[in-house]
Every structure is written in structure tokens, then in C-alpha cells.
Amino acid sequence: MGLTEELNDNLVEFFDRFASWENSVIQQSSLTVAGAHAIEKLGHNGSMSMKDLSKSLGVTTGTITVTVDRLEKGGYAVRDRSENDRRSYIIRLTEKGKEAFSDHHSHHMSLSDEIASILSEDEVKNFVGILEKINKTI
């Protein structure tokens, strides 16, 4: 087996395990995976335009519209008209959304702590650097 094939096998296994973990966390709430990811972005960045939110999540504005519709219906977020451009909306979390962010983020931090606990400090630094490099490229 070549190195690229080994990388692929490990990436697929990691993705499957991470997706399974995330689905089990999200099943404890009324959110979808897409909704939880949008809440995570909004929780870190504060209010965002629909365009910026869709870009940061790597989805179309049509997809983010459906996600935000669901978040609004669930009481997690609200849309406000932009003061600078009346055609666009700014999305912000409600108190319920902020609580969901805090809860979901604590699960992410627990997983990060678990991963860091099996790596040395240098390995964690290298892993973070590698992930940053990959995230900037793909």
C-alpha cells in the first residue's frame, strides 16, 4: 500500500469516527449537523451576514438560507436587516442559540482534550500546524 493510500484510509476512518461522534452529540438536541455548525460559527464570530456565514461553512447561500430558516424556527437565531445594505441580513444567536453554542462547543473542547491527551505537546503543535495548512488549501 502506498503512502497516499494509507493517508486516504486513515482520513476516511477519522472522518467516519468524527461524524459518528458528532451525530451522537447532536442527537441530544433538536439541531441538525448543519445547524450546529452554523451555531458554532456564529458563536465564535458573533453576528455574520448570510454571505459570510455561507462562505465560512463552505456552502451555498441557498443552503445557508434553509439552515438559518430552521435555526429561526427553533428559536436559536434571528435575522436582522443590515444597516449598510438593506438587501442583506445579519444573523445573530438568541439566548437559546448562545446556550446551544456553549453546550456544543464544550463537547468539541472535550474531544480536543481527549485527542491532545494521547499526543505529546510537540505532536499537538505539529497537528495544529498541519490542520491549519490543510484548511487554508482545501
Secondary structure, 3 states (H helix, E strand, C coil): CCHHHHHHHHHHHHHHHHHHHHHHHHCCCCCCHHHHHHHHHHHHHCCEEHHHHHHHHCCCHHHHHHHHHHHHHCCCEEEEECCCCCCCEEEEECHHHHHHHHHHHHHHHHHHHHHHHCCCHHHHHHHHHHHHHHHHHC
